[in-house]
Amino acid sequence: MSASKQRPNWSARVTRESNALDLEEGVFTWDDPRRIAASLLRSAETSTRRKADPYRSAMSMLVFYINRAGRKLDRRQKRVLEQAKEELRRLLYGR
């Protein structure tokens, strides 16, 4: 299989089969930034396979998804995911 046919699938596979976190189904498609942040943090806290602290693991997965989706991510959902980053900070630091 050519590299161009494999490329679109690797980031989806990482999101699905992350060795660090077991994500809830469709977490990145939800409309509520607080729910997304809470789910990612919960997944990170319960993971026994992550290499970093829970906050860093959750934030890394969120940033990874935003970056890999790139231009294919519609503006509304990108805004929700960016807000989820802020919510994740608030959940952890109370700010």
Sequence and secondary structure as in RCSB ss.txt:
>XXXX:A:sequence
MSASKQRPNWSARVTRESNALDLEEGVFTWDDPRRIAASLLRSAETSTRRKADPYRSAMSMLVFYINRAGRKLDR
RQKRVLEQAKEELRRLLYGR
>XXXX:A:secstr
  HHHHHHHHHHHHHHH SS    TTGGG S HHHHHHHHHHHHHH SS SS HHHHHHHHHHHHHHHHGGGS H
HHHHHHHHHHHHHHHHHH  
